[in-house]
Amino acid sequence: MKPTKTVIALAAVALLAAGCSGREGGSSTEESSGGGTSSTASGSFGDLDDVCGPGDASSATAQGVTADEIQVGVFTDMGFTKQSEFADAAKVFTSWCNEAGGIGGRTITANIRDAKLMEVRQRMLESCREDFALVGGGAALDGLGVKERLNCLLPSFPAQIAQAASVGADLEVSAAPTQVPGYDPYFGYRTWLMKDAYPASAAAVGIINGDSPVTKNLGDQAVESITAGGGTFVYNDLYPASGVSDWTPYAQSIKAKGVKGLVFYGQFAQLAKLEDVLTSMDYKLDWIDANSNSYNASFLELAANSLDAQNNYADLGGIAPLESDNPATKELVELFDKYAPGSEITLPAIRAFSAWLLFAKSAGACGDDLTRACLLEQAKAQTEWTGGGLQAPVDISTPTVPQPCFNVEEATPDGWTAADFGPDNGLYRCDVAPYKYTGDYGKPLTLADVGKSMSDVG
C-alpha cells in the first residue's frame, strides 16, 4: 500500500476505534484541574462513597506523585480525529474530584497525551518520564506503545483498547472492558439478533468491512463467532477504508445475495450512505449491526431518511444508555453540564469516567503511601465493579474472563431507544455464555516480553 493510501486507511481505523464523535478539541497538553476545595462539593458518585476528598498526604511516593499532586496521562487521537471525548471526561472528573478535595488531599493533574494517530510511541515515552499512571484514554494504534509502557512499568486504566498487543496487556486494568483476549465481546448480542429477534436471518448473514488490517481482523473474528452461533454467511465484502462515493454496487450485491442481517465495520457516515441506497432500492434487511460507533446523534441525522426503513442496532456492552433513567447516568450528565457544558457525552466518555472512578477509588485506598504496586493491588481487588452504577458488574480480579452482559439500543426517528432484547438483570441481559475464539488473532504483550515481572513494580 502506498504511503498516502496507508494514512487514509489508518484515518478510517482511527475514526472507528475512537467511538462516537465528540466536540472538537484543542491542542493543550494539560487539562484544568479545578478550582480548589469546596466545602459543598461531594466526593461520592452513584453508589460509590468517598471517591475523592481531603486528606493528610505528606509524601512523594512515586513518579508523578508528590504530597500535593498526582500526575496522570490521558491518551487521545483528538489532534487527528477532532474528537475530544477523553479530554472532556478528564476535565469533568478532575474538576469535580479536585473541588471535593482531590485524592486524599492530592490534586489530580491530567496530562493530555495527543498521539494524533501516528505518534503513540512518542507520547508514551513522554508519559513514561512524567506520569504516575495512564487513565481514561485510548488511541487507535495503541499497540504501538505497549512495549514502552511495560518497560517503564506504567499502569494503564484505559477507556478504550483497540489492537491485539494492547487488549489485556500486563499492568492494564479495564473498568468497563469491551474486549477480553480470546473472546468475542458481541456474541450474546448477535445471538439475540439471529435466534430471538429475527430467526430467519441466521441463514443469510452478511458482513461488509473497511479494508484495513485492524478492521479486517475484527471482521474475521465476527465471521468465526457468528458461524459458531448458528449463522450462515452469504455475503462477505470489503470497501475502501477511505470511503465510497457510490454505494450502489455494494447495495446491489447485498440485495442479490438476499442478505437478511448485516454486520458493518467502518465509519457510521459510510453506513448511512449505504442505507440510503438500500432504502432507495426498496430493500429492507431484518437487522443491521451498526456497532456502538454509531451510537450518537450524528448517525441519527445522517441516516434520517432510512431510520424507518432499516433496523439499526448497537450493543453498548453493558453500559447504561444515556436515554435511561439510571441514577448514575443522570448524575454524570449533571457533572458534564457543570464542568464541560456543550460537550457531547459519548459511549467512550462514559467508559472513561468509569476508569477515572476506579483509579481514584484505588489510589485513595492506598492513603499516603501511594505506589503503583498498591494502586494495582487495590484495583484488582474489585470483583463487582459498576462504576457507581454506570455499567453492568465487572470482576476486575479475573480479567481473563469476560463479563457476559449486553444491552441493545435501536436507532429510530425519535432517537436511540432500548430494543426489546430480553434483559434479565436490570438494564442488561447476562444469560448468554461467552464465546472463545479458536482462531489466532494476536496476543497481548506481557512484562515477560520486555524482561520484567510484577516484582519490578514499585
HUBEL-V157495 format. One record per pair of residues at least 12 apart in sequence whose ideal C-beta (glycine too) atoms are under 10 Angstrom apart, sorted by the first residue. I is the first residue (numbers start at 1). J is the second residue. Records with the same first field share a line. If there is no record, write none. Layout:
# HUBEL-V157495
I=J + J
This chain:
# HUBEL-V157495
1=211 + 212 + 213
4=242
5=211 + 240 + 241 + 242
6=212 + 241
7=80 + 117 + 118 + 242
8=212 + 240 + 241 + 242 + 243
9=210 + 211 + 212 + 213 + 214 + 215 + 240 + 241 + 242
10=80 + 117 + 118 + 140 + 141 + 212 + 213 + 214 + 241
11=77 + 80 + 81 + 117 + 140 + 212 + 241 + 242 + 243 + 267
12=140 + 210 + 211 + 212 + 214 + 215 + 239 + 240 + 241 + 242 + 243 + 266 + 267 + 270
13=117 + 140 + 141 + 162 + 163 + 210 + 212 + 213 + 214 + 215 + 218 + 241 + 266 + 267
14=77 + 80 + 81 + 83 + 115 + 116 + 117 + 118 + 139 + 140 + 141 + 162 + 212 + 214 + 267
15=77 + 80 + 81 + 82 + 83 + 117 + 140 + 210 + 241 + 266 + 267 + 268 + 269 + 270 + 293
16=140 + 162 + 210 + 212 + 214 + 215 + 218 + 241 + 265 + 266 + 267 + 268 + 291 + 293
17=77 + 81 + 117 + 138 + 139 + 140 + 141 + 142 + 160 + 161 + 162 + 163 + 214 + 215 + 218 + 293 + 348
18=76 + 77 + 78 + 80 + 81 + 82 + 83 + 85 + 86 + 117 + 138 + 139 + 140 + 160 + 162 + 293 + 346 + 348
19=81 + 83 + 85 + 86 + 138 + 159 + 160 + 178 + 291 + 292 + 293 + 294 + 295 + 296 + 346 + 347 + 348 + 349 + 350 + 351 + 352
20=83 + 85 + 268 + 292 + 293 + 294 + 295 + 296 + 297 + 298 + 299 + 314 + 344 + 345 + 346 + 347 + 348 + 349 + 350
21=81 + 82 + 83 + 84 + 85 + 268 + 269 + 293 + 296 + 297 + 298 + 299 + 344 + 346
22=76 + 78 + 81 + 82 + 83 + 84 + 85 + 86 + 87 + 88 + 89 + 296 + 340 + 343 + 344 + 345 + 346 + 348 + 349
23=78 + 82 + 83 + 84 + 85 + 87 + 88 + 340 + 342 + 343 + 344 + 346
24=78 + 81 + 82 + 83 + 84
25=76 + 78 + 79 + 81 + 82 + 83 + 84 + 85 + 86 + 87 + 88 + 91 + 112 + 114 + 343
26=78 + 79 + 84 + 87 + 112 + 114
27=78 + 79 + 112 + 114 + 116
28=87 + 112 + 114
29=111 + 112 + 113 + 114 + 126
30=71 + 74 + 90 + 109 + 110 + 111 + 112
31=74 + 87 + 88 + 89 + 90 + 91 + 92 + 93 + 94 + 95 + 108 + 109 + 110 + 111 + 112 + 340
32=90 + 91 + 94 + 95 + 98 + 109 + 110 + 339
33=69 + 70 + 90 + 91 + 94 + 95 + 97 + 98 + 99 + 102 + 107 + 108 + 109 + 110
34=91 + 92 + 93 + 94 + 95 + 96 + 97 + 98 + 99 + 100 + 102 + 107 + 108 + 339
35=95 + 98 + 99
36=98 + 99 + 101 + 102 + 107
37=53 + 54 + 98 + 99 + 100 + 101 + 102 + 105 + 107
38=98 + 99 + 100 + 101
39=54 + 100 + 101
40=99 + 100
41=53 + 95 + 96 + 97 + 98 + 99 + 100 + 101
42=96 + 99 + 100 + 331
43=96 + 97 + 99 + 100 + 101 + 102 + 103 + 360 + 364
44=100 + 331 + 388
45=93 + 96 + 97 + 100 + 328 + 331 + 332 + 335 + 353 + 356 + 357 + 360 + 361 + 387 + 388 + 389 + 390
46=326 + 327 + 328 + 329 + 330 + 331 + 332 + 354 + 357 + 386 + 387 + 388 + 389 + 390
47=327 + 328 + 386 + 387 + 388 + 389
48=328 + 357 + 358 + 360 + 361 + 385 + 386 + 387 + 388 + 389 + 390
49=361 + 388
50=100 + 101 + 104 + 360 + 361 + 364 + 365
51=93 + 96 + 97 + 100 + 103 + 356 + 357 + 358 + 359 + 360 + 361 + 363 + 364 + 388
52=93 + 94 + 96 + 97 + 98 + 99 + 100 + 101 + 102 + 103 + 104 + 105 + 106 + 108 + 356 + 357 + 360 + 361 + 363 + 364
53=97 + 100 + 101 + 102 + 103 + 104 + 105 + 360 + 364
54=100 + 101 + 102 + 103 + 104 + 105 + 106
55=101 + 102 + 103 + 104 + 105 + 106 + 364 + 367 + 368
56=104 + 105 + 367 + 368
57=69 + 70 + 102 + 103 + 104 + 105 + 106 + 366 + 367 + 368 + 369 + 370
58=105 + 368
59=367 + 368 + 369 + 370
60=370
61=132 + 366 + 367 + 368 + 369 + 370 + 371 + 372 + 374 + 458
62=132 + 133 + 366 + 369 + 370 + 371 + 372 + 373 + 374 + 375 + 458
63=128 + 129 + 130 + 131 + 132 + 133 + 152 + 153 + 154 + 371 + 372 + 458
64=109 + 111 + 127 + 129 + 130 + 131 + 132 + 133 + 154 + 370 + 372
65=103 + 106 + 131 + 132 + 133 + 363 + 366 + 369 + 370 + 371 + 372 + 375
66=106 + 107 + 132
67=105 + 106 + 368
68=102 + 105 + 106 + 107
69=102 + 103 + 106 + 107 + 108 + 109 + 132
70=94 + 102 + 103 + 104 + 106 + 107 + 108 + 109 + 110 + 131 + 132 + 133 + 135 + 359 + 360 + 363 + 370
71=106 + 107 + 108 + 109 + 110 + 111 + 127 + 130 + 131 + 132 + 133
72=90 + 94 + 108 + 109 + 110 + 111 + 113 + 127 + 130 + 131 + 132 + 133 + 134 + 135 + 136 + 137 + 155 + 157 + 356 + 359 + 360 + 363
73=90 + 110 + 111 + 112 + 113 + 123 + 124 + 126 + 127 + 128 + 130 + 131 + 132 + 133 + 134 + 135 + 136 + 137 + 149 + 154 + 156
74=86 + 87 + 89 + 90 + 91 + 93 + 94 + 110 + 111 + 112 + 113 + 114 + 127 + 131 + 134 + 135 + 136 + 137 + 138 + 158 + 159 + 352 + 355 + 356
75=112 + 113 + 114 + 115 + 120 + 123 + 124 + 127 + 134 + 135 + 136 + 137 + 138 + 139 + 142 + 145 + 156 + 158 + 159 + 160
76=88 + 89 + 90 + 112 + 113 + 114 + 115 + 116 + 123 + 136 + 137 + 138 + 139 + 159 + 160 + 348 + 352
77=114 + 115 + 116 + 117 + 118 + 119 + 120 + 137 + 138 + 139 + 140 + 141 + 142
78=112 + 114 + 115 + 116
79=112 + 114 + 115 + 116 + 117 + 119
80=114 + 115 + 116 + 117 + 118 + 119 + 139 + 140
81=116 + 117 + 140
83=344 + 346 + 348 + 349
84=112 + 114 + 340 + 343 + 344 + 346 + 349
85=136 + 137 + 138 + 159 + 160 + 343 + 344 + 345 + 346 + 347 + 348 + 349 + 350 + 351 + 352
86=110 + 112 + 113 + 114 + 135 + 136 + 137 + 138 + 139 + 158 + 159 + 160 + 346 + 348 + 349 + 351 + 352 + 355
87=110 + 112 + 114 + 136 + 137 + 340 + 343 + 349 + 352
88=336 + 339 + 340 + 342 + 343 + 344 + 345 + 346 + 349 + 352 + 353
89=110 + 135 + 136 + 137 + 159 + 332 + 335 + 336 + 340 + 343 + 345 + 346 + 348 + 349 + 350 + 351 + 352 + 353 + 354 + 355 + 356
90=108 + 109 + 110 + 111 + 112 + 135 + 136 + 137 + 159 + 340 + 349 + 352 + 353 + 356
91=110 + 112 + 336 + 339 + 340 + 343
92=332 + 335 + 336 + 337 + 338 + 339 + 340 + 343 + 345 + 349 + 352 + 353 + 356
93=108 + 110 + 135 + 136 + 332 + 335 + 339 + 340 + 352 + 353 + 355 + 356 + 357 + 359 + 360
94=107 + 108 + 109 + 110 + 135 + 136 + 339 + 356 + 360
95=108 + 110 + 335 + 338 + 339 + 340
96=335 + 336 + 338 + 339 + 353 + 356
97=356 + 357 + 360 + 364
99=338 + 339
100=360
102=360 + 364
103=359 + 360 + 361 + 362 + 363 + 364 + 365 + 366 + 367 + 370
104=360 + 363 + 364 + 365 + 366 + 367 + 368 + 370
105=368
106=363 + 364 + 368 + 370
108=132 + 135 + 356 + 359 + 360 + 363
109=130 + 131 + 132
110=131 + 135 + 136 + 137 + 356
111=123 + 126 + 127 + 130 + 131 + 134
112=137
113=126 + 127 + 130 + 131 + 134 + 137 + 139 + 145
114=137 + 139
115=137 + 138 + 139 + 140 + 141 + 142 + 144 + 145
116=139
117=139 + 140 + 141
118=139 + 140 + 141 + 144
119=139 + 141 + 144 + 145
120=139 + 140 + 141 + 142 + 143 + 144 + 145 + 146 + 148 + 149 + 163 + 166
121=141 + 144 + 145 + 146 + 147 + 148 + 149
122=144 + 145 + 148
123=137 + 139 + 144 + 145 + 148
124=139 + 142 + 144 + 145 + 146 + 147 + 148 + 149 + 151 + 152 + 154 + 156
125=145 + 148 + 149 + 151 + 152
127=145 + 148 + 149 + 152 + 154 + 156
128=145 + 148 + 149 + 151 + 152 + 153 + 154
129=152
131=152 + 154 + 155
132=154 + 155 + 359 + 363 + 370 + 371 + 372 + 375
133=154 + 155 + 156 + 157 + 171 + 173 + 359 + 362 + 363 + 372 + 375 + 376 + 379
134=149 + 154 + 155 + 156 + 157 + 158 + 171 + 172 + 355 + 359
135=155 + 156 + 157 + 158 + 159 + 173 + 175 + 352 + 355 + 356 + 358 + 359 + 360 + 363
136=157 + 158 + 159 + 160 + 175 + 348 + 349 + 351 + 352 + 353 + 354 + 355 + 356 + 357 + 358 + 359
137=156 + 157 + 158 + 159 + 160 + 348 + 352 + 355
138=156 + 158 + 159 + 160 + 161 + 162 + 166 + 348 + 351 + 352 + 355
139=158 + 160 + 161 + 162 + 163 + 166
140=160 + 162 + 163 + 214
141=162 + 163 + 165 + 166 + 214
142=156 + 158 + 160 + 161 + 162 + 163 + 165 + 166 + 167 + 169
143=161 + 162 + 163 + 164 + 165 + 166 + 167 + 169 + 214 + 442 + 444 + 445
144=163 + 165 + 166
145=163 + 165 + 166
146=161 + 163 + 164 + 165 + 166 + 167 + 169 + 170 + 171 + 172 + 444 + 445 + 446 + 449 + 450
147=165 + 169 + 445 + 449 + 450
148=450
149=166 + 169 + 170 + 171 + 172 + 445 + 450
150=169 + 170 + 171 + 172 + 445 + 446 + 447 + 448 + 449 + 450 + 451 + 452 + 456
151=447 + 449 + 450 + 451 + 452
152=171 + 450 + 452
153=170 + 171 + 372 + 373 + 447 + 450 + 452 + 454 + 456 + 457 + 458
154=171 + 172 + 372 + 457
155=170 + 171 + 172 + 173 + 359 + 362 + 372 + 373 + 375 + 376 + 379 + 457
156=169 + 170 + 171 + 172 + 173 + 174 + 355 + 359
157=171 + 172 + 173 + 174 + 175 + 352 + 354 + 355 + 356 + 357 + 358 + 359 + 360 + 362 + 363 + 375 + 376 + 379
158=172 + 173 + 174 + 175 + 176 + 177 + 351 + 352 + 355
159=174 + 175 + 176 + 178 + 347 + 348 + 349 + 350 + 351 + 352 + 353 + 354 + 355 + 356
160=174 + 176 + 177 + 178 + 179 + 347 + 348 + 351 + 352 + 355
161=174 + 177 + 178 + 179 + 444
162=179 + 214 + 218
163=213 + 214 + 217 + 442 + 444
164=179 + 181 + 214 + 217 + 440 + 441 + 442 + 443 + 444 + 445
165=442 + 443 + 444 + 445 + 449
166=179 + 442 + 444 + 445
167=179 + 180 + 181 + 182 + 185 + 441 + 442 + 443 + 444
168=180 + 181 + 182 + 183 + 399 + 400 + 443 + 444 + 445 + 446
169=181 + 443 + 444 + 445 + 446 + 447 + 449
170=376 + 444 + 445 + 446 + 447 + 448 + 449 + 450 + 452 + 453 + 454 + 457
171=372 + 376 + 445 + 446 + 447 + 452 + 454 + 457
172=376 + 399 + 444 + 445
173=355 + 358 + 359 + 362 + 375 + 376 + 378 + 379 + 380 + 382 + 385 + 396 + 399
174=351 + 354 + 355 + 358 + 379 + 385 + 394 + 396 + 399
175=351 + 352 + 353 + 354 + 355 + 356 + 357 + 358 + 359 + 361 + 362 + 379 + 382 + 385 + 386 + 387 + 390 + 391 + 394 + 396
176=317 + 318 + 319 + 347 + 348 + 350 + 351 + 352 + 353 + 354 + 355 + 358 + 385 + 386 + 387 + 390 + 391 + 392 + 394 + 403
177=317 + 318 + 351 + 391 + 394 + 396 + 399 + 402 + 403
178=292 + 315 + 316 + 317 + 318 + 319 + 347 + 348 + 351 + 402 + 403
179=221 + 317 + 402 + 444
180=398 + 399 + 400 + 401 + 402 + 403 + 434 + 436
181=399 + 400 + 402 + 437 + 441 + 442 + 443 + 444
182=400 + 402 + 434 + 435 + 436 + 437 + 438 + 439 + 440 + 441 + 443 + 444
183=221 + 225 + 400 + 401 + 402 + 404 + 434 + 435 + 436 + 437
184=221 + 222 + 224 + 225 + 226 + 228 + 229 + 402 + 434 + 435 + 436 + 437
185=221 + 225 + 315 + 317 + 318 + 402 + 403 + 406 + 434 + 435
186=218 + 221 + 222 + 225 + 226 + 263 + 289 + 291 + 292 + 315 + 317 + 406 + 435
187=222 + 225 + 226 + 228 + 229 + 315 + 402 + 404 + 406 + 432 + 433 + 434 + 435 + 436 + 437
188=229 + 315 + 317 + 318 + 402 + 404 + 405 + 406 + 407 + 408 + 421 + 428 + 429 + 430 + 431 + 432 + 433 + 434 + 435
189=289 + 291 + 313 + 314 + 315 + 316 + 317 + 406 + 407 + 408 + 419 + 421 + 429 + 432
190=202 + 205 + 222 + 225 + 226 + 229 + 230 + 231 + 261 + 263 + 287 + 289 + 313 + 315 + 406 + 432 + 435
191=225 + 226 + 228 + 229 + 230 + 231 + 406 + 432 + 433 + 435
192=287 + 313 + 315 + 406 + 408 + 419 + 420 + 421 + 422 + 429 + 431 + 432
193=205 + 226 + 229 + 231 + 261 + 263 + 286 + 287 + 288 + 289 + 311 + 313 + 315 + 408 + 419 + 421
194=226 + 229 + 230 + 231 + 232 + 260 + 261 + 286 + 287
195=229 + 230 + 231 + 432
196=420 + 421 + 422 + 429
197=261 + 286 + 287 + 311 + 313 + 408 + 419 + 420 + 421 + 422
198=260 + 261 + 285 + 286 + 287 + 311
199=230 + 286
200=260 + 261 + 286
201=231 + 232 + 259 + 260 + 261 + 262 + 285 + 286 + 287
202=226 + 229 + 230 + 231 + 232 + 260 + 261 + 286
203=230 + 231 + 232 + 234 + 258 + 260 + 261
204=231 + 232 + 233 + 234 + 235 + 257 + 258 + 259 + 260 + 261 + 262 + 285 + 286
205=222 + 223 + 226 + 227 + 229 + 230 + 231 + 232 + 233 + 234 + 235 + 236 + 259 + 260 + 261 + 262 + 263 + 286 + 287 + 289
206=231 + 233 + 234 + 235 + 236 + 237 + 253 + 254 + 257 + 258 + 259 + 260 + 261 + 262 + 263 + 264 + 285 + 288
207=219 + 220 + 222 + 223 + 226 + 231 + 233 + 235 + 236 + 237 + 238 + 259 + 261 + 262 + 263 + 264 + 265 + 289
208=235 + 236 + 237 + 238 + 239 + 247 + 250 + 253 + 254 + 259 + 262 + 263 + 264 + 265 + 266 + 270 + 271 + 274
209=222 + 223 + 236 + 237 + 238 + 239 + 241 + 263 + 264 + 265 + 266
210=238 + 239 + 240 + 241 + 242 + 243 + 264 + 265 + 266 + 267 + 270
211=237 + 238 + 239 + 240 + 241 + 242 + 266
212=238 + 240 + 241 + 242 + 265 + 266
213=241
214=241 + 265
215=238 + 241 + 265 + 266
216=238 + 241 + 265
217=265 + 439 + 441 + 442
218=263 + 265 + 291 + 441
219=236 + 237 + 238 + 263 + 265 + 266
220=236 + 437 + 439 + 441
221=435 + 437 + 439 + 441
222=236 + 263 + 265 + 289 + 291
223=236 + 263 + 439
224=435 + 437 + 438 + 439 + 441
225=434 + 435 + 436 + 437 + 438 + 439
226=261 + 263 + 289 + 435
228=435 + 436 + 437 + 438
229=432 + 435
231=261 + 263
233=257 + 259 + 261 + 263
234=254 + 256 + 257 + 258 + 259 + 260 + 261
235=250 + 253 + 254 + 255 + 256 + 257 + 258 + 259 + 262
236=257 + 263
237=249 + 250 + 253 + 254 + 257
238=250 + 265 + 266
239=264 + 265 + 266 + 270 + 274
240=266 + 270
241=266 + 267 + 270
242=267 + 270
243=266 + 267 + 269 + 270 + 273
244=266 + 270 + 273 + 274 + 277
245=273
246=273 + 277
247=270 + 271 + 272 + 273 + 274 + 275 + 276 + 277 + 278
248=274 + 277 + 278 + 280 + 281
249=277
250=270 + 273 + 274 + 277 + 278
251=273 + 274 + 275 + 276 + 277 + 278 + 279 + 280 + 281 + 283
252=277 + 278 + 281 + 283
254=274 + 277 + 278 + 281 + 283 + 285
255=277 + 278 + 281 + 282 + 283 + 285
256=283
258=283 + 285
259=278 + 283 + 285 + 286 + 288
260=284 + 285 + 286 + 287
261=285 + 286 + 287 + 288 + 289 + 311 + 313
262=274 + 275 + 278 + 285 + 286 + 287 + 288 + 289 + 290 + 310 + 312
263=287 + 288 + 289 + 290 + 291
264=288 + 289 + 290 + 291 + 293 + 294 + 312
265=289 + 291 + 293
266=291 + 293
267=293 + 294 + 299
268=290 + 291 + 292 + 293 + 294 + 295 + 296 + 298 + 299 + 300 + 302 + 303 + 312 + 314
269=294 + 298 + 299 + 302 + 303
270=302
271=288 + 289 + 290 + 291 + 293 + 294 + 299 + 302 + 303 + 306 + 310 + 312
272=290 + 294 + 298 + 299 + 300 + 301 + 302 + 303 + 304 + 305 + 306 + 307 + 310 + 312
273=302 + 303 + 306
274=288 + 303 + 306 + 310
275=288 + 290 + 302 + 303 + 305 + 306 + 307 + 309 + 310 + 312
276=302 + 303 + 304 + 305 + 306 + 309 + 310
277=306
278=306 + 309 + 310
279=303 + 305 + 306 + 307 + 308 + 309 + 310
280=305 + 306 + 309
282=309
283=309 + 310
284=306 + 308 + 309 + 310 + 311
285=309 + 310 + 311 + 312
286=310 + 311
287=310 + 311 + 312 + 313 + 410 + 419
288=303 + 306 + 310 + 311 + 312 + 313 + 314 + 411
289=312 + 313 + 314 + 315 + 408
290=303 + 310 + 311 + 312 + 313 + 314 + 315 + 409 + 410 + 411
291=312 + 313 + 314 + 315
292=314 + 315 + 316 + 317 + 319 + 346 + 347 + 348 + 409
293=314 + 346 + 347 + 348
294=312 + 313 + 314 + 409 + 411 + 416
295=312 + 314 + 315 + 316 + 319 + 321 + 322 + 346 + 347 + 348 + 409 + 411 + 416
296=314 + 322 + 344 + 345 + 346 + 347 + 416
297=344 + 415 + 416
298=344
299=312 + 314 + 411 + 416
300=312 + 411 + 412 + 413 + 414 + 415 + 416
303=411 + 413
304=411 + 413
306=411
307=410 + 411 + 412 + 413 + 414 + 415
308=412 + 413
310=411
311=410 + 411 + 412 + 419
312=409 + 410 + 411 + 412 + 416
313=408 + 409 + 410 + 411 + 419 + 421
314=347 + 407 + 408 + 409 + 410 + 411 + 416 + 419
315=406 + 407 + 408 + 409 + 419 + 421
316=347 + 350 + 391 + 392 + 405 + 406 + 407 + 408 + 409 + 416 + 418 + 427 + 428
317=347 + 351 + 391 + 392 + 402 + 403 + 405 + 406 + 407 + 428
318=386 + 390 + 391 + 392 + 393 + 394 + 403 + 404 + 405 + 406 + 407 + 425 + 427 + 428 + 429 + 430
319=347 + 348 + 350 + 351 + 354 + 387 + 390 + 391 + 392 + 405 + 406 + 407 + 427 + 428
320=332 + 350 + 386 + 387 + 389 + 390 + 391 + 392 + 407 + 426 + 427 + 428
321=347 + 350 + 407 + 408 + 409 + 416 + 417 + 418 + 427
322=344 + 345 + 346 + 347 + 350 + 409 + 415 + 416
323=409 + 415 + 416 + 417 + 418
324=407 + 409 + 417 + 418 + 426 + 427
325=427
326=389 + 390 + 391 + 426 + 427
327=388 + 389 + 390
328=350 + 353 + 354 + 357 + 386 + 387 + 388 + 389 + 390 + 391
329=345 + 350 + 388 + 389 + 390 + 391 + 427
330=389
331=388 + 389 + 390
332=345 + 349 + 350 + 353 + 354 + 387 + 388 + 389 + 390
333=345
335=353
336=349 + 353
347=409
350=387 + 390 + 391
351=387 + 390 + 391
353=387 + 388 + 390
354=385 + 386 + 387 + 388 + 389 + 390 + 391 + 394
355=387
356=387
357=385 + 386 + 387 + 388 + 390
358=378 + 379 + 382 + 385 + 387 + 388 + 394 + 396
359=375 + 378 + 379
361=378 + 379 + 382 + 385 + 387 + 388
362=374 + 375 + 376 + 377 + 378 + 379 + 380 + 381 + 382 + 396
363=375 + 378 + 379
364=378
365=377 + 378 + 379 + 381
366=378
371=457 + 458
372=457 + 458
373=454 + 455 + 456 + 457 + 458
374=457 + 458
375=457
376=454 + 457
377=454 + 457
379=396 + 397
380=395 + 396 + 397 + 398 + 399
381=396 + 397
382=394 + 395 + 396 + 397
383=395 + 396 + 397 + 398
384=396 + 397 + 403
385=397 + 403
389=426 + 427
391=403 + 405 + 407 + 427 + 428
392=404 + 405 + 406 + 407 + 425 + 426 + 427 + 428 + 429 + 430
393=405 + 425 + 428 + 430
401=434
402=433 + 434 + 435 + 436
403=428 + 430 + 434
404=425 + 428 + 429 + 430 + 431 + 432 + 433 + 434
405=423 + 424 + 425 + 426 + 427 + 428 + 429 + 430 + 431 + 432
406=421 + 423 + 428 + 429 + 430 + 432
407=419 + 421 + 423 + 425 + 426 + 427 + 428 + 429 + 430
408=420 + 421 + 422 + 423 + 428 + 429
409=421
